[in-house]
Structure formats: C-alpha cells, structure tokens
C-alpha cells in the first residue's frame, strides 16, 4: 500500500527525517515502486516535488535532502499504483487552489466506484474541481474541495474550523464505505488526518491506518536523530527561547518513540505542531 507522512511544527524544522530512508519503502523490488511526492507549505503556497519513478532511485530526493529546507508543514507520499498508470498527473500529493491558498491531499487506499459517481454527478451539476489524472484519490480530493468551496468562497476570511471539520467529517463518512480511506488534507493552516484501515504485517486489513506522534520539547536546541530509523529533525532556530511543538503522522511509525494509533474513522486536527480539539 501507499505510505503517508506528515510533519507539523510550531517553529521551522529542517526535515532530513531521511526522505531517503522513507523512500526505501519505494525501492525496486518492494511494493511501493510507482512514484513519490513531498510538499512543503510556505504561507499560502507550497513547494511541491514529485516523480512517477521509484523513490529509492530518485536523484531529486538527494537534492531535497541536501537543501534541508526549513518548514513548519510537510506532507509526503510514496505510491503503489492501484488506479491509474505511472504518470506525473497520478502522483501525490495533489495540490489545488481554493480561497486564495494552496490545499494539499494525499491518500492511502482505494475507492471503488467513485469515478462513476463523480462523472454522473458532474453531468447534472458542473463542478469547479476536476481531476488531471485518472486516480480515485484525485477524484476524492476534487469531491472534498467541492464540499469545502462554499465555505471558503463565502467570505474573504478563512472559514471557522468547526465548519471545515464538519465538511471533512461528512466527506470521510461518504468515502469510507467505498474502500480504504486513510488521508491527509491540509489547507496550510490546519492538517486534517483521517485514519481508517490498511493491510497489516499479518496480511489482514484492519485499523490502524495512521499513527500519530506528538512531541513537546522543553529544550529548544534539541535535535532528534534516530540514525537507525533514518529520522533527523533539526530545529531551524536552535537557540529560540520557546519550546518546540511537533506532530508527526505516518502510515507506520518511523521512529522508535511511542506512537498513538488512530482509530478506524478517527479524524485528528493539527496546527503548528499541536493537536486542536476545539475551534
């Protein structure tokens, strides 16, 4: 199955969490060999890098790791193609503009019949958001944005968090019966993570489909470097007086720390490295 990863932090972090080690899930001879993508949010825009080739062979990943871009929000995806061919258009994360800012979406799983539902509805009500590629994941993203568009276009200011969450909960409830529905969605301010099911090590399809790790660091110059797991998270401002808040989301734990599994159908909201429980 595809692999998801997200980093959210209060202060900029140089995320050399080794993209190379994460991309090892996508080397030739393993299951996830059909593409990779990583997006860095920068204000209203994103730096998006992606290729429809195996991640383990990518010179781009070496370049990104050398640049070690400081970021407060990163979303990454390693692809195993189950719907749509190997092409740039079918490679995640997907990005679209809404409300004068870029929104990101990455999905692990599959949605049976979503294409027929999308185009059947499109005949009666033309939609603003249309897929560029052929994947069920991109179609799902377009449908999610259609739900969110009235909120973002109703005012010049961002919609309330409660309204955004309600729209995403409704979308998640709609797609869960269609298949496996682990996804990460970001509007640049909040990350909404939906955990569902995935193929586990014993071959069963069951929860959890996503894992969460929340870190609160009192020592502002702390560097988390787990060489055996390929994770290196370096604070961009090592002598900042405030502690760092950091949240990680992944399909499977990528560090030896204690991770919390998301329940089946659970949605968590993250902003600036912290869990958000209310508007």
N, C-alpha and C positions, 0 to 999 in steps of 0.2 A: 504494500500500500504506500501511498504518498506520505511524506514526512513534513510536519509543520513545526515552525519555531518562531517565537516572538520574544523580543526584549523591550521592556518599557522601564524607564528610569527617570528620577527627578532631575538629575544633573547629567550632562553628557557623559557617555561611556564609550570608550574605544573597544568596539566589539570584535576582537580577534578570537571569538569563542570557538575556535577554529572552524571557520567555514570549511576548511579542508577536511577536518575530522567529521563534521556533519555531512559533508558531501561524500564521505566514504560509504554512506548508505546508497549512493548512486553510482558506484564504480561498475564498469562492465563485469558481468558475471553475477551481479546481485540483482535484486528485483527492481529497484528504482533507477532505471537507466535512461529515462526518456526526457530529461530536462531538469533545469533548476532555475530559481529566481530569488533575488533578495532586493528588498526595497527599504530605503532609509527615508523616513519622514523628515522634511525640513520646512517647518512652518506650514503653509498651505500647499506646498508642493512636495514631490518625492523624487529621490534618486532611485531609479529602477534599473536593475541589471538582470538580464535573464537570457538563457540559451536553450535551444531544444536538443542539446547534446548531453552526454553523460557528465555529471558534475565532477566525478573523480578525475576526468581528463581535462578539465577546463583551465586554460591559462588566465581567463578572466577572474576566477576565484583567487588565484595567486595575486593578481593585481589588486583586487579589493582588499585582501588581507594585508598587502604591503602598504596600502594607503591608510588603513586603520582609521576609517572615518569616525569622528566622534558623533554620537547620535543619542537622542532620547527615546527613539522608537524605531524598531527594526522588525520586519516580517520576512521570513524566508520559507521557501517551499522546494522540496525535492520531488520530482514527478515520476510516477509509474503510469504510463498511458493505459487507460481502460476505455476511454471515449475520445475519439478524435486522434488524428495522426500526429507524428512528431513535427511540430512547426512552432515558430515563434508565437503565432497567434494563440496557440493552445497551451502556452507555458505560463505558469503562475509565478508570483501574484498578479492578479488583474488590477488595473487602475482605471478609474473614471472620474470625471469632474462632476461635482454637484454642489451647489451653493457657493461657488467660487473657491472651492478647495478640492484637492485630490483625495479620493477614497480608495482603499485597498481591500482586496478579498483573496483569501487562499483557502482551499477546501481539500479535505481528505475523505474519500468515499465515492459514492455514485448515486445518481438519482434516476431511477427507471421511469421513463415516460415523461420527463419534464420537458423535453423538446416538443413533443406533440401538444402538451398543454400550453406551452409558450406561444407557438405559432397559431394555435386555434384561437387563443385569446387575442392575439395580435390582429387577426382579421376583423374582429368586431371593434377593437379599440387600439388604434395605432400607438405604439409605445415609443418613448423617448430613447430608451436604452436598448441597444441591440448588440448581439454578440458579434465579434470579429472572427472568432474561430468556431470550432464545432463541438466544444466540450459542454457537458452537462453542468460543470462547475461555473463556467462563464454565464450560461443561461440563468443559473440560480442567482448569480451576482446581479444580473440585469433585473431580475424579478424583485430582488431585495431593494435595489435602488428605486424601482417604481413605487414601492411601498413608502420609501423614505422621502421621495421627491416632494410630495405636498407639504411635508414638514419644513424642509429646507427652503422651499420657494415661497412660503407664506410670509416670511419676514427677512429683513436684512441681517438679523442676528441669528446665531445658531439656535435650533430648537431646544426645548428643555430635555434634559437627559431622560426623564420619565417617559416622554413621548417617543424618543428614539428607541429606548429599551422595549417599549410595548410593541413597536413595529417589528423589531428584530425577534422578539418572542413569538409574535404571530407568524412571521416568516419561518422560523425554526419549526414550529408546530406543523406547518404546511409541508415542509420538505422531509421531516423525519420518516413519515410512512413510505417515502419513495426510495429509501436506501440508507447508506451510512452518511452521516451529516456532521462530521467534525469540521468546524470552520473558524477562521479568524477574520474579523472585519474591523477596519479602522477608518475613522473619519479625520484622523490627525489630532483629535482631542482625546477621544476615548478609543480603547480597543475592546471589542465585544468578542469573547471566546465562547463557542458552543461545543460542549463535549457530548459525544454520542457513543458509538461503538467502533471497534476495529478488530482486525484479525490478530489474536494474541499469539504468544510464543507456542502454545499448545495446539494452535490451529482453530480454536473456537472463535466465533465472532461475538464479542461481548464488550461491555464497558470495563475499564475506561478507554476513551478515545483520545483524551487530552490530559496532561498533567500540569500542575501549577507549582511554582516555587517562588515564594515571596521572601525578600531579604531586606533587613533593616541593619545598616552598618553604622555604628556609632563612630568608628574610626574613619575619618574622611579620606585617609590616604591608603586605605586597604586595597589590595589587589587580589582578586580571586583568580588563582591559576592552578587548575587541576590538570597537570600535564598528561596524566594517564587517560583522561577523558577528552582531552583536546580543547578544554574550555579556558579562555583567558579573557577576563573582563576588567579592563583597566580604567579607572576613573580619569576623565579628561582634565579635571581640575583637582589635582591631588591634595592641595592644601586648603580646600574650601572649608569654611568653618562649620557648615551644616552637614549632618549625616546624609548618607545616600539611601534612597529608597529604590528598590529594584524588584521587578517581577519578571519571571520567565515562564513561558508556556511552550510545551513541546508535546509531540505525539508520544514520545517515550522520554523518561528522564535522561538528561545529557550531562549531569554532574552527579557525584556521589552523595550530595546533600539529601535532606528529607524533602520529598515532593508530595504534593497532595493530588490524588486523582479526582477528576471532575466526574460527577455522577452522570448517569445517562439522561440527556436532555437538560443538563445544567448550563446556565449562562453566567459567566462572570464578566464584570466590567472593570477595566484597569485604566488609570490615568496617572501619568508621571510616576510610575513605579508602585502605585498603591491601589489596593482593592477599593472600589467605590460601591458603597452599599445603599446610598440614598442620593436624591437629586440635590 
